[in-house]
Amino acid sequence: MADPYRVTLVCLGNICRSPMAHVVLEEKLTEAGLGDRVVVTSSGTGGWHTGDPMDSRAAATLSEAGYDPSHHVARKFTIDEYAENDLILVMDHSNEADVLELAPTVEEQQKVRMFRSFDPESSPEDREVPDPWFGDEGGFTRVLAMVERTSDALTEHLRPTAP
């Protein structure tokens, strides 16, 4: 069997947006029969939460929607992510700038895209997943809705790419 296609999702601390997207995308890929052909990981551009579980509000939002957030452990994005992944999806423009700064080559920068570039409801002016950290639980619900529809579209995009 060919090596799996590898996707990583990146936000700031790897405790809210990227782990929510990680859990949802992994589930959507499994439901589509691609779970063994696409490997999903996540990380944060900042390392202060390394080793921590997902934010409790993010985990509760996922649990209430029927997902299992219990396996997440935060980790920091490193230059090694370029060699280890085929696609690097960032949650906002600040994450994008941080990730691109670490790219070992201009060619490797081509792996980086905005996560919501796959969202059928986004526009070129509206590609960011807002950080719900400082808001209320409603922010996590809105992020989950974005993540679910983007993950549905991303799953369809990855179907022909996955070995």
N, CA, C and O of each residue as an XYZ file, in Angstrom:
652
protein
N       0.838     -1.182      0.000
C       0.000      0.000      0.000
C       0.885      1.248      0.000
O       1.930      1.271      0.651
N       0.472      2.267     -0.719
C       1.217      3.517     -0.796
C       1.174      4.251      0.549
O       0.285      4.034      1.373
N       2.155      5.115      0.737
C       2.158      5.943      1.942
C       0.885      6.778      1.967
O       0.411      7.219      0.920
N       0.330      6.998      3.158
C      -0.877      7.836      3.232
C      -0.566      9.292      2.919
O       0.567      9.747      3.075
N      -1.576     10.005      2.480
C      -1.504     11.451      2.284
C      -1.564     12.063      3.675
O      -2.330     11.599      4.519
N      -0.776     13.088      3.926
C      -0.688     13.660      5.270
C      -1.085     15.135      5.271
O      -0.591     15.944      4.486
N      -2.005     15.446      6.195
C      -2.528     16.805      6.355
C      -2.319     17.232      7.798
O      -2.595     16.470      8.725
N      -1.833     18.448      7.983
C      -1.762     18.988      9.334
C      -2.517     20.306      9.392
O      -2.529     21.076      8.432
N      -3.140     20.549     10.525
C      -3.955     21.739     10.758
C      -3.259     22.578     11.823
O      -2.802     22.052     12.838
N      -3.180     23.896     11.584
C      -2.378     24.748     12.452
C      -3.167     25.972     12.908
O      -3.784     26.671     12.105
N      -3.131     26.213     14.225
C      -3.666     27.459     14.787
C      -2.605     28.028     15.731
O      -1.426     27.700     15.595
N      -2.994     28.853     16.660
C      -2.028     29.521     17.524
C      -1.497     28.610     18.637
O      -0.289     28.392     18.730
N      -2.382     28.082     19.472
C      -1.944     27.305     20.628
C      -2.213     25.821     20.540
O      -1.780     25.064     21.409
N      -2.921     25.385     19.506
C      -3.295     23.985     19.304
C      -4.166     23.449     20.438
O      -4.023     22.301     20.858
N      -5.076     24.305     20.927
C      -6.018     23.825     21.937
C      -7.475     24.133     21.575
O      -8.382     23.653     22.255
N      -7.721     24.917     20.529
C      -9.108     25.250     20.145
C      -9.389     24.889     18.681
O      -9.944     23.829     18.393
N      -9.007     25.768     17.771
C      -9.409     25.629     16.371
C      -8.800     24.425     15.670
O      -9.530     23.602     15.117
N      -7.473     24.307     15.681
C      -6.867     23.197     14.937
C      -7.217     21.831     15.525
O      -7.413     20.890     14.756
N      -7.306     21.671     16.857
C      -7.730     20.352     17.335
C      -9.198     20.049     17.024
O      -9.558     18.895     16.787
N     -10.049     21.085     17.025
C     -11.442     20.849     16.628
C     -11.476     20.368     15.180
O     -12.167     19.402     14.856
N     -10.724     21.050     14.309
C     -10.679     20.653     12.902
C     -10.060     19.273     12.741
O     -10.497     18.493     11.895
N      -9.052     18.965     13.539
C      -8.396     17.657     13.494
C      -9.402     16.538     13.790
O      -9.516     15.572     13.035
N     -10.117     16.688     14.889
C     -11.091     15.664     15.296
C     -12.192     15.505     14.243
O     -12.544     14.384     13.875
N     -12.726     16.614     13.767
C     -13.827     16.563     12.794
C     -13.350     16.007     11.465
O     -14.005     15.132     10.899
N     -12.222     16.495     10.951
C     -11.732     16.010      9.658
C     -11.417     14.524      9.717
O     -11.747     13.783      8.791
N     -10.789     14.090     10.781
C     -10.486     12.667     10.935
C     -11.766     11.828     10.887
O     -11.806     10.786     10.232
N     -12.804     12.284     11.579
C     -14.088     11.578     11.590
C     -14.713     11.555     10.196
O     -15.202     10.515      9.755
N     -14.701     12.683      9.505
C     -15.287     12.775      8.159
C     -14.539     11.864      7.187
O     -15.155     11.203      6.350
N     -13.218     11.830      7.298
C     -12.417     10.958      6.434
C     -12.716      9.487      6.710
O     -12.813      8.688      5.778
N     -12.860      9.131      7.972
C     -13.204      7.752      8.333
C     -14.568      7.374      7.765
O     -14.729      6.299      7.186
N     -15.553      8.265      7.932
C     -16.893      8.011      7.391
C     -16.878      7.845      5.875
O     -17.694      7.107      5.324
N     -15.952      8.529      5.197
C     -15.848      8.462      3.736
C     -14.990      7.287      3.272
O     -14.783      7.108      2.071
N     -14.493      6.489      4.208
C     -13.654      5.354      3.840
C     -12.219      5.736      3.525
O     -11.493      4.961      2.904
N     -11.805      6.922      3.948
C     -10.443      7.394      3.668
C      -9.566      7.435      4.915
O      -8.429      7.903      4.857
N     -10.075      6.956      6.023
C      -9.361      7.052      7.288
C      -7.999      6.398      7.291
O      -7.110      6.841      8.018
N      -7.809      5.359      6.501
C      -6.509      4.698      6.452
C      -5.621      5.263      5.341
O      -4.459      4.874      5.217
N      -6.160      6.170      4.540
C      -5.395      6.719      3.407
C      -4.997      8.178      3.606
O      -4.180      8.707      2.852
N      -5.568      8.829      4.615
C      -5.215     10.215      4.932
C      -4.955     10.306      6.435
O      -5.814      9.956      7.244
N      -3.775     10.774      6.793
C      -3.399     10.952      8.190
C      -3.532     12.435      8.529
O      -3.048     13.297      7.795
N      -4.189     12.717      9.641
C      -4.418     14.094     10.069
C      -3.704     14.332     11.395
O      -3.769     13.509     12.308
N      -3.020     15.473     11.485
C      -2.405     15.908     12.729
C      -2.745     17.384     12.919
O      -3.341     18.009     12.041
N      -2.368     17.928     14.055
C      -2.544     19.360     14.280
C      -1.435     19.862     15.187
O      -0.786     19.096     15.900
N      -1.237     21.179     15.137
C      -0.207     21.802     15.963
C      -0.505     23.290     16.088
O      -1.429     23.809     15.461
N       0.293     23.964     16.905
C       0.146     25.399     17.098
C       1.451     26.113     16.811
O       2.530     25.542     16.975
N       1.355     27.350     16.386
C       2.566     28.116     16.110
C       3.259     28.542     17.403
O       4.460     28.813     17.395
N       2.532     28.604     18.498
C       3.111     28.899     19.805
C       3.211     27.628     20.619
O       2.370     26.739     20.482
N       4.221     27.525     21.460
C       4.445     26.285     22.193
C       4.011     26.278     23.644
O       4.271     25.307     24.354
N       3.354     27.337     24.108
C       3.040     27.431     25.537
C       2.019     26.413     26.017
O       1.922     26.188     27.223
N       1.252     25.785     25.129
C       0.281     24.769     25.552
C       0.759     23.342     25.269
O       0.006     22.391     25.477
N       1.993     23.182     24.801
C       2.517     21.855     24.452
C       2.282     20.877     25.604
O       2.623     21.144     26.756
N       1.688     19.737     25.252
C       1.395     18.697     26.236
C       0.042     18.815     26.898
O      -0.381     17.903     27.609
N      -0.651     19.935     26.676
C      -1.961     20.150     27.301
C      -3.078     19.489     26.502
O      -2.930     19.253     25.303
N      -4.189     19.192     27.160
C      -5.366     18.707     26.435
C      -6.043     19.873     25.708
O      -5.637     21.026     25.850
N      -7.046     19.564     24.956
C      -7.839     20.568     24.262
C      -8.545     21.475     25.273
O      -8.886     21.043     26.374
N      -8.759     22.723     24.893
C      -9.538     23.645     25.721
C     -10.861     22.968     26.095
O     -11.496     22.333     25.253
N     -11.267     23.103     27.340
C     -12.463     22.394     27.823
C     -13.725     22.826     27.063
O     -14.619     22.007     26.850
N     -13.810     24.086     26.656
C     -14.983     24.547     25.902
C     -15.006     23.939     24.505
O     -16.070     23.579     24.004
N     -13.843     23.823     23.873
C     -13.749     23.192     22.556
C     -14.127     21.715     22.667
O     -14.881     21.192     21.846
N     -13.594     21.051     23.696
C     -13.889     19.626     23.906
C     -15.379     19.409     24.169
O     -15.970     18.467     23.641
N     -15.987     20.272     24.980
C     -17.418     20.143     25.277
C     -18.258     20.345     24.023
O     -19.237     19.630     23.808
N     -17.882     21.312     23.197
C     -18.620     21.562     21.953
C     -18.538     20.351     21.039
O     -19.537     19.951     20.442
N     -17.354     19.767     20.927
C     -17.201     18.562     20.099
C     -18.001     17.395     20.677
O     -18.702     16.698     19.943
N     -17.900     17.183     21.976
C     -18.625     16.073     22.622
C     -20.127     16.198     22.420
O     -20.807     15.219     22.110
N     -20.637     17.413     22.598
C     -22.078     17.639     22.421
C     -22.531     17.338     20.985
O     -23.691     17.000     20.750
N     -21.607     17.466     20.036
C     -21.928     17.194     18.626
C     -21.630     15.748     18.237
O     -21.798     15.373     17.076
N     -21.189     14.932     19.199
C     -20.973     13.513     18.930
C     -19.556     13.122     18.545
O     -19.330     12.000     18.092
N     -18.602     14.022     18.716
C     -17.203     13.721     18.409
C     -16.453     13.373     19.681
O     -16.891     13.715     20.779
N     -15.316     12.689     19.534
C     -14.490     12.310     20.684
C     -13.221     13.172     20.719
O     -12.299     12.945     19.936
N     -13.169     14.154     21.617
C     -12.002     15.032     21.697
C     -10.924     14.555     22.677
O      -9.938     15.259     22.896
N     -11.097     13.393     23.256
C     -10.284     12.981     24.407
C      -8.835     12.630     24.082
O      -8.021     12.544     25.001
N      -8.486     12.427     22.836
C      -7.132     11.962     22.513
C      -6.156     13.089     22.205
O      -4.972     12.838     21.978
N      -6.637     14.317     22.194
C      -5.776     15.428     21.781
C      -4.740     15.806     22.836
O      -5.038     15.898     24.028
N      -3.506     16.024     22.355
C      -2.424     16.573     23.169
C      -1.765     17.657     22.316
O      -1.299     17.383     21.210
N      -1.727     18.882     22.830
C      -1.204     20.008     22.067
C       0.284     19.837     21.771
O       1.048     19.315     22.583
N       0.664     20.295     20.583
C       2.073     20.278     20.202
C       2.384     21.509     19.366
O       1.479     22.167     18.853
N       3.661     21.815     19.230
C       4.108     23.015     18.520
C       4.496     22.665     17.087
O       5.114     21.632     16.831
N       4.124     23.538     16.164
C       4.517     23.413     14.763
C       6.023     23.634     14.656
O       6.564     24.572     15.241
N       6.693     22.763     13.903
C       8.134     22.898     13.676
C       8.420     22.792     12.183
O       7.547     22.428     11.395
N       9.630     23.110     11.813
C      10.043     23.013     10.415
C       9.871     21.580      9.888
O       9.670     21.387      8.689
N       9.947     20.585     10.764
C       9.789     19.183     10.354
C       8.426     18.894      9.736
O       8.271     17.936      8.978
N       7.433     19.731     10.064
C       6.086     19.525      9.520
C       6.098     19.559      7.990
O       5.281     18.899      7.347
N       7.007     20.315      7.418
C       7.072     20.393      5.956
C       7.446     19.047      5.345
O       6.851     18.635      4.350
N       8.414     18.365      5.921
C       8.829     17.065      5.408
C       7.795     15.983      5.702
O       7.679     15.008      4.960
N       7.049     16.161      6.786
C       6.109     15.135      7.238
C       4.716     15.247      6.639
O       3.915     14.326      6.798
N       4.394     16.354      5.948
C       3.033     16.573      5.467
C       2.979     16.968      3.999
O       3.902     17.573      3.452
N       1.866     16.603      3.389
C       1.605     16.978      2.000
C       0.824     18.278      1.913
O       0.926     18.996      0.918
N       0.046     18.589      2.944
C      -0.806     19.767      2.965
C      -0.803     20.345      4.378
O      -1.009     19.625      5.355
N      -0.566     21.660      4.474
C      -0.531     22.355      5.758
C      -1.634     23.407      5.711
O      -1.570     24.352      4.924
N      -2.644     23.235      6.559
C      -3.806     24.118      6.557
C      -3.810     24.985      7.808
O      -3.820     24.479      8.930
N      -3.802     26.295      7.599
C      -3.734     27.244      8.711
C      -5.092     27.888      8.942
O      -5.912     27.987      8.030
N      -5.316     28.325     10.179
C      -6.617     28.855     10.573
C      -6.770     30.356     10.350
O      -7.887     30.840     10.161
N      -5.660     31.103     10.370
C      -5.777     32.543     10.131
C      -4.497     33.063      9.479
O      -3.524     32.325      9.324
N      -4.509     34.335      9.101
C      -3.372     34.914      8.383
C      -2.128     35.038      9.258
O      -1.010     34.972      8.748
N      -2.301     35.214     10.544
C      -1.153     35.257     11.446
C      -0.472     33.892     11.500
O       0.754     33.803     11.451
N      -1.275     32.823     11.600
C      -0.717     31.464     11.569
C      -0.016     31.217     10.245
O       1.056     30.614     10.203
N      -0.623     31.685      9.169
C      -0.045     31.515      7.837
C       1.341     32.165      7.770
O       2.291     31.546      7.290
N       1.461     33.403      8.246
C       2.742     34.109      8.227
C       3.788     33.361      9.051
O       4.935     33.226      8.625
N       3.396     32.877     10.226
C       4.336     32.152     11.088
C       4.807     30.855     10.438
O       5.989     30.515     10.499
N       3.883     30.138      9.820
C       4.208     28.867      9.180
C       5.085     29.094      7.940
O       6.064     28.377      7.730
N       4.735     30.075      7.135
C       5.522     30.359      5.928
C       6.938     30.789      6.275
O       7.881     30.488      5.544
N       7.087     31.493      7.389
C       8.426     31.932      7.818
C       9.349     30.748      8.087
O      10.564     30.862      7.922
N       8.789     29.617      8.500
C       9.589     28.426      8.798
C       9.853     27.544      7.574
O      10.622     26.587      7.663
N       9.238     27.847      6.456
C       9.374     26.984      5.274
C      10.836     26.876      4.853
O      11.517     27.892      4.714
N      11.322     25.649      4.648
C      12.720     25.475      4.270
C      13.026     25.950      2.842
O      14.163     26.311      2.538
N      12.014     25.949      1.971
C      12.191     26.399      0.588
C      10.915     27.081      0.110
O       9.852     26.930      0.714
N      11.032     27.824     -0.965
C       9.859     28.453     -1.572
C       8.897     27.373     -2.065
O       7.680     27.538     -1.974
N       9.432     26.275     -2.583
C       8.587     25.178     -3.066
C       7.743     24.595     -1.933
O       6.571     24.272     -2.130
N       8.335     24.462     -0.762
C       7.603     23.904      0.379
C       6.462     24.822      0.809
O       5.464     24.349      1.353
N       6.596     26.123      0.574
C       5.529     27.057      0.917
C       4.239     26.739      0.160
O       3.152     27.110      0.602
N       4.355     26.058     -0.970
C       3.176     25.707     -1.767
C       2.257     24.735     -1.034
O       1.095     24.584     -1.413
N       2.747     24.084     -0.010
C       1.933     23.162      0.784
C       0.954     23.897      1.705
O       0.001     23.294      2.198
N       1.178     25.184      1.938
C       0.415     25.947      2.917
C      -0.805     26.596      2.266
O      -0.698     27.281      1.249
N      -1.962     26.361      2.878
C      -3.218     26.975      2.428
C      -4.046     27.335      3.646
O      -3.866     26.784      4.732
N      -4.949     28.267      3.441
C      -5.917     28.589      4.484
C      -6.920     27.426      4.560
O      -7.403     26.955      3.530
N      -7.226     26.975      5.754
C      -8.196     25.894      5.957
C      -9.518     26.210      5.265
O     -10.086     25.371      4.566
N      -9.997     27.438      5.472
C     -11.310     27.802      4.921
C     -11.277     28.080      3.422
O     -12.304     28.435      2.844
N     -10.141     27.930      2.790
C     -10.134     28.035      1.323
C     -10.967     26.902      0.724
O     -11.350     26.963     -0.445
N     -11.246     25.877      1.516
C     -12.105     24.770      1.083
C     -13.567     24.961      1.490
O     -14.428     24.182      1.080
N     -13.851     25.978      2.284
C     -15.205     26.238      2.784
C     -16.070     26.821      1.674
O     -15.759     27.891      1.149
N     -17.151     26.137      1.309
C     -18.014     26.656      0.243
C     -18.684     27.982      0.590
O     -19.191     28.662     -0.302
N     -18.697     28.360      1.854
C     -19.326     29.615      2.261
C     -18.318     30.745      2.488
O     -18.701     31.846      2.884
N     -17.036     30.480      2.241
C     -16.044     31.539      2.442
C     -15.832     32.304      1.140
O     -16.263     31.878      0.068
N     -15.169     33.425      1.262
C     -14.799     34.238      0.108
C     -13.330     34.596      0.272
O     -12.766     34.392      1.347
N     -12.701     35.123     -0.766
C     -11.286     35.509     -0.618
C     -11.051     36.497      0.523
O      -9.957     36.535      1.087
N     -12.052     37.292      0.869
C     -11.921     38.253      1.969
C     -12.265     37.639      3.321
O     -12.046     38.265      4.358
N     -12.797     36.433      3.320
C     -13.280     35.792      4.549
C     -12.774     34.358      4.606
O     -13.540     33.417      4.401
N     -11.486     34.190      4.885
C     -10.867     32.866      4.907
C     -10.443     32.415      6.304
O     -10.021     31.271      6.476
N     -10.549     33.293      7.302
C     -10.056     32.939      8.627
C     -11.109     32.205      9.460
O     -12.308     32.462      9.352
N     -10.625     31.293     10.286
C     -11.454     30.694     11.329
C     -11.206     31.564     12.568
O     -10.083     31.606     13.069
N     -12.229     32.256     13.067
C     -12.016     33.148     14.210
C     -11.625     32.368     15.463
O     -12.113     31.264     15.705
N     -10.750     32.956     16.239
C     -10.292     32.313     17.470
C     -11.355     32.511     18.554
O     -11.616     33.645     18.954
N     -11.973     31.425     19.037
C     -13.035     31.555     20.036
C     -12.525     31.680     21.468
O     -13.330     31.814     22.390
N     -11.220     31.640     21.676
C     -10.611     31.592     23.002
C     -11.149     32.650     23.953
O     -11.473     32.339     25.099
N     -11.250     33.912     23.494
C     -11.646     34.995     24.383
C     -13.152     35.230     24.427
O     -13.617     36.088     25.178
N     -13.916     34.491     23.644
C     -15.360     34.699     23.606
C     -16.117     33.728     24.488
O     -15.562     33.109     25.396
N     -17.404     33.614     24.192
C     -18.253     32.692     24.943
C     -18.387     31.373     24.182
O     -17.766     31.176     23.138
N     -19.214     30.469     24.729
C     -19.393     29.154     24.108
C     -19.953     29.253     22.693
O     -19.719     28.368     21.870
N     -20.691     30.326     22.406
C     -21.244     30.505     21.064
C     -20.164     30.572     20.003
O     -20.376     30.145     18.868
N     -19.015     31.100     20.363
C     -17.894     31.161     19.418
C     -17.418     29.779     19.027
O     -17.059     29.551     17.872
N     -17.409     28.858     19.967
C     -16.996     27.484     19.687
C     -18.014     26.789     18.788
O     -17.646     26.002     17.916
N     -19.277     27.079     19.000
C     -20.334     26.511     18.148
C     -20.197     27.025     16.719
O     -20.338     26.254     15.770
N     -19.924     28.318     16.557
C     -19.730     28.886     15.218
C     -18.499     28.281     14.538
O     -18.531     27.974     13.346
N     -17.420     28.111     15.299
C     -16.216     27.495     14.746
C     -16.512     26.058     14.322
O     -16.072     25.627     13.256
N     -17.244     25.323     15.133
C     -17.574     23.945     14.771
C     -18.354     23.897     13.464
O     -18.076     23.042     12.623
N     -19.307     24.776     13.271
C     -20.077     24.796     12.023
C     -19.153     25.049     10.825
O     -19.284     24.390      9.794
N     -18.229     25.992     10.954
C     -17.255     26.255      9.883
C     -16.393     25.031      9.622
O     -16.165     24.648      8.475
N     -15.921     24.427     10.694
C     -15.035     23.275     10.594
C     -15.760     22.101      9.935
O     -15.180     21.412      9.095
N     -17.011     21.868     10.303
C     -17.747     20.741      9.724
C     -17.958     20.912      8.223
O     -17.693     19.984      7.458
N     -18.429     22.075      7.788
C     -18.681     22.216      6.348
C     -17.372     22.259      5.558
O     -17.315     21.769      4.430
N     -16.316     22.846      6.145
C     -15.018     22.856      5.466
C     -14.461     21.443      5.393
O     -13.894     21.055      4.371
N     -14.614     20.672      6.458
C     -14.128     19.294      6.470
C     -14.878     18.427      5.466
O     -14.284     17.546      4.844
N     -16.169     18.665      5.304
C     -16.930     17.935      4.275
C     -16.342     18.206      2.890
O     -16.102     17.279      2.117
N     -16.116     19.473      2.586
C     -15.566     19.845      1.280
C     -14.132     19.346      1.130
O     -13.746     18.885      0.056
N     -13.354     19.433      2.180
C     -11.973     18.976      2.147
C     -11.909     17.467      1.936
O     -11.043     16.978      1.210
N     -12.805     16.737      2.556
C     -12.856     15.289      2.361
C     -13.081     14.957      0.896
O     -12.423     14.069      0.353
N     -13.994     15.653      0.259
C     -14.239     15.426     -1.177
C     -13.028     15.810     -2.001
O     -12.715     15.137     -2.983
N     -12.345     16.871     -1.629
C     -11.138     17.281     -2.329
C     -10.037     16.232     -2.194
O      -9.296     15.979     -3.143
N      -9.932     15.628     -1.021
C      -8.870     14.656     -0.763
C      -9.163     13.281     -1.343
O      -8.244     12.480     -1.514
N     -10.407     12.992     -1.645
C     -10.777     11.652     -2.145
C      -9.881     11.199     -3.307
O      -9.319     10.106     -3.234
N      -9.726     11.991     -4.371
C      -8.864     11.526     -5.468
C      -7.369     11.636     -5.166
O      -6.560     11.018     -5.858
N      -6.993     12.398     -4.160
C      -5.585     12.602     -3.811
C      -5.049     11.465     -2.954
O      -3.875     11.108     -3.040
N      -5.920     10.903     -2.129
C      -5.496      9.860     -1.199
C      -5.108      8.596     -1.967
O      -5.838      8.150     -2.852
N      -3.953      8.022     -1.619
C      -3.482      6.798     -2.315
C      -4.406      5.618     -2.091
O      -4.150      4.528     -2.604
